[in-house]
């Protein structure tokens, strides 16, 4: 089970308005949307060559500056490897 922690964040009124609008569009609470963005930002700082984009199944990982998602990239690499 994941333990939750509380973090206090200061946003400008414009940032809060944008966060609220995004959360409403997704049908989730603003705090949940903010937590998702923070988690994604932490992952992005750890793995700068990977970016997340909105896709049909939700957020999809892509190689930066590439139209190839990570799943397809690994499939391509596997197909190029010689068979043992």
Residue, then its C-alpha position, 0 to 999 in steps of 0.5 A: x500500500x502506498x502511503x500518502x504525504x501532504x505537500x503545500x504548493x503556492x500557485x498563481x491565480x492563473x496557474x490554479x485556474x488552469x489546474x482547476x480547468x484541467x481537473x474538471x475536464x478529466x473529471x478528477x479533483x484538482x489535488x489529484x491532478x496536481x499530484x499527477x503533474x508533480x509525479x510526472x515532473x519528478x519522473x521527467x527530471x530523472x529520465x529527461x529523454x522520455x516525455x509523456x503525451x496524452x494518448x488514447x490509453x491515457x498518458x503515453x511515454x515517448x522518446x523526446x523529439x521523436x514520434x515513437x512511443x516507448x513500447x514501439x521503440x522497444x519492439x523495434x529494438x527487439x526486432x533488430x536483435x539477432x535471434x539466438 
